[in-house]
Amino acid sequence: MTPHEGIRPMRAIFTRDGNLFTTGFTRMSQRELGLWDPTQFEEPIALLELDTSNGVLLPYYDPDTNMVYLCGKGDSSIRYFEITEEPPYVHYLSTFSSKEPQRGMGFMPKRGVDVSKCEIARLYKLHDKKCEPIAMTVPRKSDLFQDDLYPDTPGPDPALEPEEWLEGQDEDPILQSMRDGYVPPKSRELKVARKNVLDSRPTPRRSMSSCDGSANLPPQLVERLLEEVQNLKATVLSQEKRICDLENKLSKYTNGTA
């Protein structure tokens, strides 16, 4: 079963409650959005028809405020909705409109917004020859920090190292407070685990001496094979040195010491 009856492209994202928010098309090519329980797809939690257009609706979700921003490619507007636990579950809030259509859209991480201006989201609208930042703000008269707008949000520090993740471990993101606004992340030392590919070469099943007739190879062929082996060893050593130099340069660039 598909969440939308149309054959045009669909998009889907998970909400913080574990539900599935989707955008797609009806059979009559009307754009619509839906909220679904992934354990029960027979009936949607909410299903709302929007308008008739060919542009695919791209959803950008903010789990801190439980808001979804819908940006259609080729549209000149951005609709935003709030997802709640009360009917109608998906509440329309407002629409941001401009004159020029958007060719694409990007969503900045929450930790980069300006809390002094009650900015809750910032999108980057792609035009033909420029990229326009669009700030979404909440009107507040107080200059104090608004706790209800800025719960702790995922920070830049990883909860796991790559090796731990590859081993199957799982952790929740490390949260950070927004009270002090944007705080540049601490530079982390780049760790590169160098592994010699020759150490993992497969073990030969049989030695050459055990192969029938292999002990009677012509001396010229043996010398040529030995020469090729020496050339391959020299190539491997030179490549390892080059890789080491590049890793050192990358480490200096990442740590800001270059």
NORNORUR-V837219 format. One record per pair of residues at least 4 apart in sequence whose C-alpha atoms are under 7 Angstrom apart, sorted by the first residue. I is the first residue (numbers start at 1). J is the second residue. D is the distance in Angstrom with one decimal. If there is no record, write none. Layout:
BEGIN
i = (I,I)
j = (J,J)
d = (D,D)
END
This chain:
BEGIN
i = (4,4,4,5,5,5,6,6,6,6,8,9,9,10,10,11,11,11,11,12,12,12,12,13,13,13,14,14,14,14,15,15,15,15,16,19,19,19,19,20,20,20,20,21,21,21,22,22,22,23,23,23,23,24,24,24,25,25,25,25,26,26,26,29,30,30,30,30,30,31,31,31,31,31,32,32,32,33,33,33,34,34,34,34,35,35,35,35,36,36,36,37,37,46,46,46,55,55,55,56,56,57,57,57,57,58,58,58,59,59,59,59,60,60,60,60,61,61,61,62,62,62,63,64,64,66,66,67,67,67,67,68,68,68,69,69,69,69,70,70,70,71,71,73,73,73,74,74,74,75,75,76,76,76,76,76,76,77,77,77,77,78,78,78,79,79,79,80,80,80,80,81,81,81,81,82,82,82,82,83,83,83,84,84,85,102,102,102,103,103,104,104,105,105,105,105,106,106,106,107,107,107,108,108,108,110,111,111,111,111,112,113,113,113,113,114,114,114,115,115,116,118,118,119,119,119,119,120,120,121,121,122,122,122,122,123,123,123,124,124,124,124,125,125,125,126,126,126,127,145,146,147,150,152,152,152,152,153,153,153,154,154,154,154,155,155,155,156,157,158,159,159,159,159,160,160,160,161,162,163,164,164,165,165,187,188,189,190,197,206,207,208,209,209,217,217,218,219,220,221,222,223,224,225,226,227,228,229,230,231,232,233,234,235,236,237,238,239,240,241,242,243,244,245,246,247,248,249,250,251,252,252,252,253,253)
j = (24,25,26,25,26,27,25,26,27,29,25,24,56,23,24,22,23,24,58,20,21,22,23,20,21,22,18,19,20,21,19,20,21,63,63,35,36,37,38,35,36,37,38,34,35,36,33,34,35,32,33,34,57,31,32,33,29,30,31,32,30,31,32,52,49,50,51,52,53,49,50,51,52,53,48,49,50,47,48,49,44,46,47,48,44,45,46,47,41,44,45,41,45,88,89,90,72,73,74,72,73,70,71,72,73,70,71,72,68,69,70,71,68,69,70,107,67,68,69,66,67,68,67,151,153,82,83,80,81,82,83,80,81,82,78,79,80,81,78,79,80,78,79,102,103,104,101,102,103,101,102,97,98,99,100,101,102,95,96,97,98,95,96,97,94,95,96,92,93,94,95,90,91,92,93,90,91,92,93,89,90,91,89,90,89,125,126,127,126,127,125,126,123,124,125,126,123,124,125,122,123,124,112,122,123,121,153,155,178,182,182,119,120,121,122,118,119,181,119,181,143,137,138,135,136,137,138,136,137,135,136,133,134,135,136,133,134,135,131,132,133,134,131,132,133,130,131,132,131,179,150,151,178,175,176,177,178,175,176,177,173,174,175,176,174,175,176,185,174,174,171,172,173,174,164,165,171,165,166,167,168,169,169,170,255,255,255,251,201,210,211,214,214,215,221,222,222,223,224,225,226,227,228,229,230,231,232,233,234,235,236,237,238,239,240,241,242,243,244,245,246,247,248,249,250,251,252,253,254,255,256,257,258,257,258)
d = (5.7,5.9,6.0,6.6,5.1,5.5,4.7,4.5,4.5,6.5,6.4,6.4,6.7,5.5,4.5,5.5,5.2,6.7,6.7,6.6,5.6,4.3,6.6,5.8,5.3,6.5,6.0,5.7,4.7,6.1,5.4,6.2,6.9,6.8,5.8,6.9,5.7,5.1,6.2,5.7,5.0,6.3,6.4,5.8,4.6,6.4,5.6,5.1,6.4,5.8,4.4,6.4,6.2,5.8,5.6,6.4,5.3,5.3,4.5,5.6,5.2,6.5,6.9,6.3,6.8,7.0,5.5,4.4,6.7,6.0,5.5,5.5,5.8,6.7,5.5,4.2,5.3,5.8,5.4,6.6,6.8,5.5,4.3,6.3,6.0,5.3,5.0,6.5,6.6,4.9,5.3,6.4,6.8,6.8,6.5,6.8,5.3,5.1,6.0,5.4,6.1,5.9,5.5,4.3,6.9,5.6,5.1,5.9,6.3,5.7,4.7,6.5,5.6,5.1,6.5,6.9,5.9,4.5,6.4,5.6,5.4,6.4,6.9,6.4,6.9,5.9,5.7,6.9,5.6,4.4,6.1,5.5,5.3,6.3,6.6,5.8,4.3,6.6,5.7,5.2,6.0,5.1,6.9,5.9,5.6,6.0,5.1,5.3,5.9,5.0,5.9,5.9,5.4,6.1,5.7,4.2,6.0,6.6,5.4,4.2,6.2,5.6,5.0,6.5,6.1,4.4,6.4,6.5,5.9,5.9,6.4,6.4,5.4,4.5,5.2,5.8,5.1,6.6,6.9,5.5,4.7,6.3,4.9,6.5,5.7,6.1,5.7,5.7,5.4,5.7,6.2,5.0,6.8,5.6,4.8,5.9,5.5,4.9,6.7,6.3,4.7,6.4,6.9,5.7,6.1,6.6,6.9,7.0,6.8,5.9,5.4,5.8,6.5,6.4,6.8,6.7,5.4,6.5,5.7,5.8,6.9,5.4,5.6,6.5,5.7,4.1,6.5,5.8,5.6,6.1,5.1,6.7,5.5,4.5,6.0,5.8,5.1,6.5,6.3,5.5,4.5,6.0,5.5,5.0,6.2,6.3,4.6,6.4,5.8,6.5,6.5,6.4,6.1,5.7,5.3,4.7,6.3,5.0,5.5,6.6,5.7,5.7,4.3,6.1,6.0,5.3,5.4,6.5,6.7,6.9,6.2,6.9,5.7,5.8,6.0,6.3,7.0,6.4,6.2,6.3,6.7,5.7,5.1,6.6,5.9,6.8,6.3,5.6,6.9,6.5,6.9,6.0,6.3,5.7,6.8,6.7,6.5,6.2,6.2,6.1,6.2,6.1,6.3,6.2,6.3,6.3,6.2,6.2,6.3,6.2,6.2,6.2,6.2,6.2,6.1,6.3,6.2,6.1,6.1,6.3,6.3,6.1,6.2,6.3,6.1,6.1,6.3,6.2,6.1,6.1,6.0,5.0,4.9,6.1,4.9)
END
